[in-house]
Amino acid sequence: MAESLTALVVDDEPDVCWALETLLLGDRFTVVTVGSGTEALRWLKESEPACHLILIDAKLPDIEGVDLARRIRSETSCVAPLILVSGYFYKDDSLVQETLRTGLISAFVAKPFRHDEILNAIHAVLSTEQDPH
């Protein structure tokens, strides 16, 4: 992968931002971290379509992660895959299942996550996205 991909990490916990940023940098990503949905939307509107992947915390101080995902799709032209990262929901939660089924989010990773879990999810959604239909 010669070209660097840009990932946006949206999480209000500095430790989680740091962990995800460290993992992604090791995976040759350029990483932007923001602590709220408002900042995420502002950054996306200013920099689109330069984002290839977005990791969203399910509970942000200003918006629910799923609502932010909807707003990213409706208010920006960003089509990057969205991965919901949560310490509140589980994969079998009805909201998580619904957003995965409709394609609003491409993957779900529960916190605390193992490094390989998050990297596997990232590689899975990116290889799906780059597949010519």
MDTraj code that builds the backbone (N, CA, C; nanometers):
import mdtraj as md
import numpy as np

residues = "MET ALA GLU SER LEU THR ALA LEU VAL VAL ASP ASP GLU PRO ASP VAL CYS TRP ALA LEU GLU THR LEU LEU LEU GLY ASP ARG PHE THR VAL VAL THR VAL GLY SER GLY THR GLU ALA LEU ARG TRP LEU LYS GLU SER GLU PRO ALA CYS HIS LEU ILE LEU ILE ASP ALA LYS LEU PRO ASP ILE GLU GLY VAL ASP LEU ALA ARG ARG ILE ARG SER GLU THR SER CYS VAL ALA PRO LEU ILE LEU VAL SER GLY TYR PHE TYR LYS ASP ASP SER LEU VAL GLN GLU THR LEU ARG THR GLY LEU ILE SER ALA PHE VAL ALA LYS PRO PHE ARG HIS ASP GLU ILE LEU ASN ALA ILE HIS ALA VAL LEU SER THR GLU GLN ASP PRO HIS".split()
xyz = np.array([
    [0.0861, -0.1180, 0.0000],
    [0.0000, 0.0000, 0.0000],
    [0.0901, 0.1234, 0.0000],
    [0.1122, 0.1772, -0.1146],
    [0.2048, 0.2896, -0.1264],
    [0.1413, 0.4182, -0.0767],
    [0.0171, 0.4402, -0.1194],
    [-0.0487, 0.5649, -0.0836],
    [-0.0981, 0.5551, 0.0614],
    [-0.0807, 0.6621, 0.1347],
    [-0.1256, 0.6629, 0.2732],
    [-0.2753, 0.6917, 0.2776],
    [-0.3459, 0.6166, 0.3578],
    [-0.4890, 0.6378, 0.3744],
    [-0.5118, 0.7224, 0.4989],
    [-0.6150, 0.8043, 0.4963],
    [-0.6458, 0.8893, 0.6106],
    [-0.7612, 0.8294, 0.6901],
    [-0.7402, 0.8174, 0.8208],
    [-0.8439, 0.7668, 0.9100],
    [-0.8827, 0.8773, 1.0076],
    [-1.0125, 0.8895, 1.0321],
    [-1.0632, 0.9847, 1.1305],
    [-1.1086, 0.9041, 1.2516],
    [-1.0553, 0.9382, 1.3695],
    [-1.0941, 0.8724, 1.4934],
    [-1.1774, 0.9712, 1.5737],
    [-1.3021, 0.9326, 1.6048],
    [-1.3921, 1.0198, 1.6803],
    [-1.4191, 0.9540, 1.8151],
    [-1.3518, 1.0035, 1.9191],
    [-1.3682, 0.9456, 2.0520],
    [-1.3343, 1.0514, 2.1555],
    [-1.4129, 1.0589, 2.2628],
    [-1.3878, 1.1605, 2.3648],
    [-1.2918, 1.1119, 2.4732],
    [-1.2438, 0.9883, 2.4620],
    [-1.1469, 0.9374, 2.5588],
    [-1.0069, 0.9476, 2.4999],
    [-0.9223, 1.0350, 2.5539],
    [-0.7874, 1.0527, 2.4997],
    [-0.7082, 0.9227, 2.4899],
    [-0.7264, 0.8322, 2.5883],
    [-0.6531, 0.7050, 2.5851],
    [-0.6920, 0.6206, 2.4648],
    [-0.8210, 0.6209, 2.4339],
    [-0.8690, 0.5427, 2.3199],
    [-0.8183, 0.6050, 2.1898],
    [-0.8258, 0.7383, 2.1811],
    [-0.7717, 0.8082, 2.0630],
    [-0.6251, 0.7730, 2.0432],
    [-0.5504, 0.7758, 2.1529],
    [-0.4074, 0.7470, 2.1457],
    [-0.3841, 0.6034, 2.0984],
    [-0.4583, 0.5101, 2.1559],
    [-0.4406, 0.3689, 2.1199],
    [-0.4735, 0.3456, 1.9725],
    [-0.5858, 0.4011, 1.9278],
    [-0.6255, 0.3828, 1.7873],
    [-0.5274, 0.4524, 1.6944],
    [-0.4848, 0.5716, 1.7317],
    [-0.3902, 0.6453, 1.6493],
    [-0.2590, 0.5676, 1.6357],
    [-0.2098, 0.5139, 1.7466],
    [-0.0859, 0.4370, 1.7457],
    [-0.0980, 0.3141, 1.6554],
    [-0.2098, 0.2430, 1.6674],
    [-0.2338, 0.1253, 1.5832],
    [-0.2385, 0.1628, 1.4353],
    [-0.3127, 0.2699, 1.4055],
    [-0.3306, 0.3102, 1.2659],
    [-0.2015, 0.3640, 1.2052],
    [-0.1254, 0.4393, 1.2846],
    [0.0026, 0.4896, 1.2340],
    [0.0943, 0.3729, 1.2016],
    [0.0896, 0.2700, 1.2852],
    [0.1697, 0.1497, 1.2601],
    [0.1242, 0.0779, 1.1347],
    [0.0015, 0.1018, 1.0962],
    [-0.0557, 0.0398, 0.9765],
    [-0.0485, 0.1374, 0.8578],
    [0.0368, 0.2384, 0.8702],
    [0.0645, 0.3359, 0.7641],
    [-0.0528, 0.4274, 0.7297],
    [-0.1350, 0.4555, 0.8251],
    [-0.2435, 0.5517, 0.8040],
    [-0.1976, 0.6901, 0.8468],
    [-0.2574, 0.7919, 0.7881],
    [-0.2502, 0.9271, 0.8413],
    [-0.3720, 0.9369, 0.9322],
    [-0.3541, 0.9853, 1.0545],
    [-0.4635, 0.9811, 1.1512],
    [-0.5019, 1.1210, 1.1992],
    [-0.6322, 1.1469, 1.2005],
    [-0.6862, 1.2698, 1.2571],
    [-0.7757, 1.2265, 1.3720],
    [-0.7572, 1.2847, 1.4907],
    [-0.8448, 1.2495, 1.6025],
    [-0.9240, 1.3723, 1.6460],
    [-1.0523, 1.3506, 1.6738],
    [-1.1392, 1.4569, 1.7258],
    [-1.2182, 1.3995, 1.8427],
    [-1.2633, 1.4880, 1.9323],
    [-1.3299, 1.4425, 2.0534],
    [-1.4806, 1.4543, 2.0550],
    [-1.5389, 1.5005, 1.9439],
    [-1.6853, 1.5153, 1.9419],
    [-1.7393, 1.5005, 1.8006],
    [-1.8710, 1.4789, 1.7939],
    [-1.9367, 1.4680, 1.6643],
    [-1.9309, 1.5989, 1.5872],
    [-1.9450, 1.7092, 1.6586],
    [-1.9406, 1.8416, 1.5949],
    [-1.8064, 1.8632, 1.5251],
    [-1.6975, 1.8292, 1.5956],
    [-1.5637, 1.8426, 1.5365],
    [-1.5477, 1.7501, 1.4163],
    [-1.6017, 1.6291, 1.4274],
    [-1.5905, 1.5321, 1.3174],
    [-1.6594, 1.5860, 1.1922],
    [-1.7814, 1.6369, 1.2087],
    [-1.8554, 1.6889, 1.0935],
    [-1.7850, 1.8101, 1.0341],
    [-1.7330, 1.8973, 1.1205],
    [-1.6626, 2.0149, 1.0721],
    [-1.5391, 1.9737, 0.9909],
    [-1.4620, 1.8789, 1.0460],
    [-1.3405, 1.8341, 0.9766],
    [-1.3757, 1.7705, 0.8418],
    [-1.4785, 1.6868, 0.8410],
    [-1.5172, 1.6190, 0.7164],
    [-1.5626, 1.7188, 0.6104],
    [-1.6383, 1.8192, 0.6532],
    [-1.6868, 1.9188, 0.5562],
    [-1.5712, 2.0007, 0.5002],
    [-1.4684, 2.0239, 0.5821],
    [-1.3551, 2.1041, 0.5362],
    [-1.2546, 2.0244, 0.4544],
    [-1.2476, 1.8937, 0.4741],
    [-1.1396, 1.8175, 0.4118],
    [-1.1875, 1.7114, 0.3140],
    [-1.3180, 1.6983, 0.2987],
    [-1.3668, 1.5912, 0.2132],
    [-1.3171, 1.6061, 0.0701],
    [-1.2994, 1.4976, -0.0040],
    [-1.3257, 1.3601, 0.0394],
    [-1.1968, 1.2885, 0.0791],
    [-1.1148, 1.3544, 0.1563],
    [-0.9820, 1.3017, 0.1858],
    [-0.9791, 1.1982, 0.2977],
    [-1.0921, 1.1419, 0.3318],
    [-1.0965, 1.0453, 0.4416],
    [-1.1306, 0.9068, 0.3869],
    [-1.0591, 0.8057, 0.4341],
    [-1.0782, 0.6694, 0.3830],
    [-1.1437, 0.5754, 0.4835],
    [-1.1473, 0.6179, 0.6090],
    [-1.1984, 0.5312, 0.7149],
    [-1.2349, 0.6177, 0.8352],
    [-1.3471, 0.5852, 0.9007],
    [-1.3849, 0.6601, 1.0203],
    [-1.4182, 0.5621, 1.1323],
    [-1.3550, 0.5823, 1.2472],
    [-1.3827, 0.5024, 1.3663],
    [-1.4611, 0.5923, 1.4613],
    [-1.5831, 0.5511, 1.4968],
    [-1.6714, 0.6356, 1.5774],
    [-1.7031, 0.5676, 1.7099],
    [-1.6831, 0.6419, 1.8185],
    [-1.7247, 0.5949, 1.9507],
    [-1.8774, 0.6014, 1.9552],
    [-1.9403, 0.5008, 2.0158],
    [-2.0871, 0.4977, 2.0196],
    [-2.1466, 0.6066, 2.1079],
    [-2.0726, 0.6501, 2.2095],
    [-2.1241, 0.7524, 2.3017],
    [-2.0273, 0.8701, 2.3043],
    [-2.0684, 0.9783, 2.2411],
    [-1.9869, 1.1003, 2.2402],
    [-2.0563, 1.2046, 2.3261],
    [-1.9825, 1.3075, 2.3708],
    [-2.0451, 1.4064, 2.4596],
    [-2.1606, 1.4817, 2.3940],
    [-2.1570, 1.4964, 2.2613],
    [-2.2594, 1.5786, 2.1962],
    [-2.3567, 1.5023, 2.1070],
    [-2.3298, 1.3739, 2.0813],
    [-2.4153, 1.2984, 1.9885],
    [-2.3884, 1.1492, 2.0042],
    [-2.4895, 1.0691, 1.9759],
    [-2.4700, 0.9243, 1.9747],
    [-2.3935, 0.8882, 1.8472],
    [-2.3087, 0.7879, 1.8550],
    [-2.2283, 0.7469, 1.7402],
    [-2.3103, 0.7131, 1.6166],
    [-2.4225, 0.6438, 1.6367],
    [-2.5072, 0.6050, 1.5233],
    [-2.5702, 0.7285, 1.4588],
    [-2.6099, 0.8257, 1.5412],
    [-2.6652, 0.9501, 1.4862],
    [-2.5579, 1.0261, 1.4085],
    [-2.4346, 1.0236, 1.4606],
    [-2.3246, 1.0880, 1.3894],
    [-2.3024, 1.0194, 1.2546],
    [-2.3090, 0.8876, 1.2536],
    [-2.2924, 0.8134, 1.1279],
    [-2.3979, 0.8578, 1.0261],
    [-2.5224, 0.8714, 1.0716],
    [-2.6305, 0.9176, 0.9818],
    [-2.6012, 1.0580, 0.9292],
    [-2.5532, 1.1452, 1.0180],
    [-2.5250, 1.2830, 0.9772],
    [-2.4061, 1.2894, 0.8811],
    [-2.3074, 1.2033, 0.9016],
    [-2.1936, 1.1995, 0.8089],
    [-2.2448, 1.1664, 0.6693],
    [-2.3367, 1.0703, 0.6619],
    [-2.3915, 1.0298, 0.5314],
    [-2.4835, 1.1361, 0.4709],
    [-2.5575, 1.2076, 0.5548],
    [-2.6540, 1.3033, 0.5001],
    [-2.5952, 1.4434, 0.4810],
    [-2.4951, 1.4815, 0.5612],
    [-2.4461, 1.6193, 0.5570],
    [-2.3101, 1.6357, 0.4891],
    [-2.2425, 1.5257, 0.4608],
    [-2.1122, 1.5361, 0.3943],
    [-2.1121, 1.4414, 0.2752],
    [-2.0137, 1.4554, 0.1899],
    [-2.0065, 1.3643, 0.0756],
    [-1.9151, 1.2462, 0.1067],
    [-1.8771, 1.2319, 0.2321],
    [-1.7871, 1.1243, 0.2731],
    [-1.8548, 0.9876, 0.2581],
    [-1.7881, 0.8992, 0.1875],
    [-1.8417, 0.7640, 0.1695],
    [-1.7502, 0.6601, 0.2353],
    [-1.6550, 0.7073, 0.3153],
    [-1.5620, 0.6165, 0.3826],
    [-1.6379, 0.5191, 0.4711],
    [-1.5880, 0.3952, 0.4828],
    [-1.6536, 0.3003, 0.5731],
    [-1.6460, 0.3505, 0.7179],
    [-1.7527, 0.3239, 0.7922],
    [-1.7616, 0.3663, 0.9317],
    [-1.7532, 0.2429, 1.0207],
    [-1.6670, 0.2499, 1.1210],
    [-1.6580, 0.1417, 1.2181],
    [-1.7022, 0.1982, 1.3526],
    [-1.8038, 0.1358, 1.4116],
    [-1.8527, 0.1795, 1.5416],
    [-1.7729, 0.1068, 1.6493],
    [-1.7171, 0.1836, 1.7425],
    [-1.6371, 0.1268, 1.8514],
    [-1.7099, 0.1612, 1.9800],
    [-1.7412, 0.0603, 2.0622],
    [-1.8262, 0.0891, 2.1771],
    [-1.7983, 0.0041, 2.2995],
    [-1.8031, 0.0691, 2.4138],
    [-1.7990, -0.0017, 2.5407],
    [-1.9392, -0.0203, 2.5971],
    [-2.0395, 0.0330, 2.5274],
    [-2.1772, 0.0273, 2.5755],
    [-2.2596, -0.0805, 2.5055],
    [-2.2348, -0.0985, 2.3771],
    [-2.3129, -0.1944, 2.2996],
    [-2.2346, -0.3228, 2.2780],
    [-2.3069, -0.4263, 2.2416],
    [-2.2448, -0.5516, 2.2007],
    [-2.2885, -0.5788, 2.0584],
    [-2.2162, -0.6692, 1.9938],
    [-2.2427, -0.6946, 1.8519],
    [-2.3867, -0.7428, 1.8287],
    [-2.4442, -0.8147, 1.9263],
    [-2.5803, -0.8665, 1.9054],
    [-2.6888, -0.7671, 1.9474],
    [-2.6508, -0.6467, 1.9886],
    [-2.7472, -0.5420, 2.0215],
    [-2.8304, -0.5101, 1.8974],
    [-2.9597, -0.4872, 1.9146],
    [-3.0470, -0.4671, 1.7979],
    [-3.0073, -0.3440, 1.7164],
    [-2.9662, -0.2365, 1.7835],
    [-2.9250, -0.1157, 1.7117],
    [-2.8011, -0.1436, 1.6258],
    [-2.7053, -0.2149, 1.6835],
    [-2.5827, -0.2498, 1.6101],
    [-2.6180, -0.3386, 1.4909],
    [-2.7005, -0.4399, 1.5125],
    [-2.7398, -0.5308, 1.4047],
    [-2.8097, -0.4556, 1.2910],
    [-2.8984, -0.3631, 1.3282],
    [-2.9732, -0.2861, 1.2288],
    [-2.8798, -0.1980, 1.1445],
    [-2.7855, -0.1304, 1.2114],
    [-2.6965, -0.0410, 1.1364],
    [-2.5992, -0.1198, 1.0493],
    [-2.5617, -0.2389, 1.0920],
    [-2.4766, -0.3244, 1.0081],
    [-2.5575, -0.3756, 0.8881],
    [-2.6824, -0.4169, 0.9150],
    [-2.7666, -0.4732, 0.8091],
    [-2.7961, -0.3703, 0.7001],
    [-2.8223, -0.2460, 0.7421],
    [-2.8547, -0.1420, 0.6442],
    [-2.7294, -0.0844, 0.5784],
    [-2.6120, -0.1196, 0.6329],
    [-2.4887, -0.0704, 0.5729],
    [-2.4474, 0.0672, 0.6228],
    [-2.5195, 0.1204, 0.7226],
    [-2.4806, 0.2509, 0.7761],
    [-2.3400, 0.2421, 0.8348],
    [-2.3160, 0.1349, 0.9121],
    [-2.1797, 0.1104, 0.9586],
    [-2.1294, -0.0182, 0.8941],
    [-1.9983, -0.0216, 0.8691],
    [-1.9393, -0.1371, 0.8003],
    [-1.8929, -0.2450, 0.8969],
    [-1.8645, -0.2046, 1.0208],
    [-1.8163, -0.3015, 1.1192],
    [-1.8410, -0.2467, 1.2588],
    [-1.8367, -0.3376, 1.3556],
    [-1.8540, -0.3011, 1.4955],
    [-1.7451, -0.3684, 1.5767],
    [-1.6815, -0.2924, 1.6650],
    [-1.5797, -0.3491, 1.7535],
    [-1.6129, -0.3053, 1.8958],
    [-1.6219, -0.4026, 1.9868],
    [-1.6530, -0.3716, 2.1261],
    [-1.5260, -0.3315, 2.2008],
    [-1.5420, -0.2361, 2.2935],
    [-1.4313, -0.1998, 2.3828],
    [-1.4452, -0.2853, 2.5094],
    [-1.3382, -0.3215, 2.5740],
    [-1.2006, -0.2997, 2.5287],
    [-1.1697, -0.3943, 2.4134],
    [-1.0990, -0.3452, 2.3143],
    [-1.0695, -0.4276, 2.1975],
    [-0.9242, -0.4735, 2.2017],
    [-0.9008, -0.5869, 2.1361],
    [-0.7625, -0.6315, 2.1162],
    [-0.7137, -0.5660, 1.9883],
    [-0.5853, -0.5415, 1.9812],
    [-0.5282, -0.4749, 1.8634],
    [-0.5618, -0.5474, 1.7343],
    [-0.5498, -0.6806, 1.7360],
    [-0.5772, -0.7550, 1.6120],
    [-0.7246, -0.7455, 1.5734],
    [-0.8133, -0.7348, 1.6720],
    [-0.9571, -0.7223, 1.6415],
    [-0.9846, -0.5972, 1.5592],
    [-0.9294, -0.4864, 1.6055],
    [-0.9566, -0.3591, 1.5373],
    [-0.8891, -0.3571, 1.4010],
    [-0.7660, -0.4078, 1.3925],
    [-0.6962, -0.4097, 1.2635],
    [-0.7649, -0.5036, 1.1645],
    [-0.8127, -0.6180, 1.2127],
    [-0.8856, -0.7104, 1.1243],
    [-1.0122, -0.6448, 1.0708],
    [-1.0842, -0.5731, 1.1571],
    [-1.2070, -0.5046, 1.1152],
    [-1.1737, -0.3987, 1.0098],
    [-1.0669, -0.3226, 1.0345],
    [-1.0257, -0.2177, 0.9403],
    [-0.9890, -0.2776, 0.8054],
    [-0.9065, -0.3811, 0.8067],
    [-0.8640, -0.4424, 0.6799],
    [-0.9814, -0.5057, 0.6066],
    [-1.0741, -0.5641, 0.6827],
    [-1.1920, -0.6256, 0.6205],
    [-1.2777, -0.5206, 0.5496],
    [-1.3061, -0.4086, 0.6177],
    [-1.3926, -0.3099, 0.5530],
    [-1.3216, -0.2408, 0.4371],
    [-1.1911, -0.2205, 0.4484],
    [-1.1198, -0.1545, 0.3388],
    [-1.1081, -0.2454, 0.2175],
    [-1.0882, -0.3744, 0.2378],
    [-1.0780, -0.4625, 0.1207],
    [-1.2134, -0.4762, 0.0526],
    [-1.3221, -0.4706, 0.1305],
    [-1.4571, -0.4742, 0.0733],
    [-1.4834, -0.3480, -0.0077],
    [-1.4445, -0.2334, 0.0488],
    [-1.4690, -0.1064, -0.0174],
    [-1.3942, -0.0948, -0.1499],
    [-1.2714, -0.1487, -0.1540],
    [-1.1904, -0.1314, -0.2738],
    [-1.2215, -0.2354, -0.3821],
    [-1.3112, -0.3257, -0.3491],
    [-1.3513, -0.4264, -0.4461],
    [-1.4339, -0.3619, -0.5565],
    [-1.3908, -0.3729, -0.6832],
    [-1.4776, -0.3179, -0.7893],
    [-1.6057, -0.4013, -0.7958],
    [-1.7174, -0.3356, -0.8007],
    [-1.8479, -0.4052, -0.7918],
    [-1.8671, -0.5008, -0.9070],
])
top = md.Topology()
chain = top.add_chain()
for i, resn in enumerate(residues, 1):
    res = top.add_residue(resn, chain, resSeq=i)
    for name in ("N", "CA", "C"):
        top.add_atom(name, md.element.get_by_symbol(name[0]), res)
traj = md.Trajectory(xyz[None], top)
